[in-house]
Amino acid sequence: MRTMIPMCQPDIGAAERAAVNAVMRTPTLSIGPRIEAFERKVGAALGTRHAAGVSSGTAGLHLCLIAAGVREGDLVLTTPFSFVASANCALYVGARPVFVDVDPETLTIDAQAVADRARVLVRQGQPLRAILPVHVFGQPADMDPILDVASRHGLAVVEDACEAIGARYKGAPAGTLGDAGVFAFYPNKLMTTGEGGMIVTRHAAWDALVRSLRNQGRDVFDGWLQHSRLGYNYRLDELSAALGAVQFDRLDELLRKRERVAGWYAKRLARLDGVTLPQIAAWTTRVGWFVYVVRLAPGGERDLVIRELDRRGIPARPYFPPIHLQPFYRERFGFRPGDFPAAEAAGESCLALPFFGGMREAQVDLVCGALDEALAVVRAGSTLERAAG
Ligand SMILES: Cc1ncc(COP(=O)(O)O)c(C=O)c1O
């Protein structure tokens, strides 16, 4: 039986529809007042002063690494347990991502290991330029040790906060702790602009540079078709910006809705054997719930459970396969299984369940009931297999 529960769903209301419709009644569909208004809202609310809308989170990360001065041959420390864009952005500027394994509980980059690795690379005279921590699944990485080692060695810190708008690290908004932070607004995210992203930074010079780079390298005050540097078309259009501004006004409501759904899941899943709930670190003062990811036993159980859930009409996803084991990364850099054991264990055992703010309690019940059944079927199967073997 298909249950019609989607994996995720944007939360779009009448205010969003009215805002987008209003833009369509104007002649200005790109480079106009809506993006400026959206940026002002985000910059003011997060206290970063500068915010620049871009066409995606990936575009934002790319521009931040350029602004950080990362160049051909440089090294960028980051996590293998993320969406591939976190490492790809280093490749776009000719740099090489250097992976540091994750903390096996929180699945965020092991910040102490980052500090140790950074010190070694600097001591060896390696061209380490930046650290790119990822606030994975809406939980901030442990930023203090990262910021400390970065300031000691003059390294830039670019926070990949693509999954973490609204999250807080020791009370401070994720994305505002490093030199720059990047949010993403793809429709599965907590708030959406369709496609889109936002760079926040406290450096006026970074802000000016990313504004030029997103707009084909024009200087902000340059005339028509004056291109001062190699740029890109990474602009966020006015329709998307209008949608984003309304969603951002609703950020606290959107966060609270997802907190409620996460609470329903936690209560029900705590009763299931062999299901590990998301581990929230002491430094995380607010989770920006992006996905609801549980861990099952390593060794293939997760994939069988996904199949059983699918039979019951419940979608679920393996989340994430680690970046270093993606075919392109293996081929280009020679990474192998065993290189980052904690990320790989998470990659094998993490299961993302349907999750969105509009989810009803009865739907959570249905998912949890199906998961209970799926686990029983899979475990009975492996008991039979063991008995037969
Ligand atoms: C951790 C992380 N980084 C970067 C991105 C890239 O964002 P976008 O899809 O908007 O390019 C995503 C998006 O899913 C992400 O989850």
Ligand as a Chemical Component Dictionary entry (heavy atoms), coordinates in Angstrom:
data_LIG
# 
_chem_comp.id                   LIG 
_chem_comp.type                 NON-POLYMER 
_chem_comp.pdbx_formal_charge   0 
_chem_comp.three_letter_code    LIG 
# 
loop_
_chem_comp_atom.comp_id 
_chem_comp_atom.atom_id 
_chem_comp_atom.alt_atom_id 
_chem_comp_atom.type_symbol 
_chem_comp_atom.charge 
_chem_comp_atom.model_Cartn_x 
_chem_comp_atom.model_Cartn_y 
_chem_comp_atom.model_Cartn_z 
_chem_comp_atom.pdbx_ordinal 
LIG C1 C1 C 0 26.078 20.279 3.264  1  
LIG C2 C2 C 0 25.673 20.877 1.956  2  
LIG N1 N1 N 0 26.546 21.666 1.321  3  
LIG C3 C3 C 0 26.229 22.250 0.158  4  
LIG C4 C4 C 0 25.017 22.051 -0.460 5  
LIG C5 C5 C 0 24.749 22.673 -1.772 6  
LIG O1 O1 O 0 23.625 23.474 -1.826 7  
LIG P1 P1 P 0 22.834 23.669 -3.220 8  
LIG O2 O2 O 0 22.127 22.402 -3.525 9  
LIG O3 O3 O 0 21.916 24.807 -2.961 10 
LIG O4 O4 O 0 23.862 23.986 -4.250 11 
LIG C6 C6 C 0 24.071 21.227 0.170  12 
LIG C7 C7 C 0 22.762 21.015 -0.457 13 
LIG O5 O5 O 0 22.080 20.057 -0.360 14 
LIG C8 C8 C 0 24.420 20.603 1.387  15 
LIG O6 O6 O 0 23.555 19.774 2.000  16 
# 
loop_
_chem_comp_bond.comp_id 
_chem_comp_bond.atom_id_1 
_chem_comp_bond.atom_id_2 
_chem_comp_bond.value_order 
_chem_comp_bond.pdbx_ordinal 
LIG C1 C2 SING 1  
LIG C2 N1 SING 2  
LIG C2 C8 DOUB 3  
LIG N1 C3 DOUB 4  
LIG C3 C4 SING 5  
LIG C4 C5 SING 6  
LIG C4 C6 DOUB 7  
LIG C5 O1 SING 8  
LIG O1 P1 SING 9  
LIG P1 O2 DOUB 10 
LIG P1 O3 SING 11 
LIG P1 O4 SING 12 
LIG C6 C7 SING 13 
LIG C6 C8 SING 14 
LIG C7 O5 DOUB 15 
LIG C8 O6 SING 16 
# 
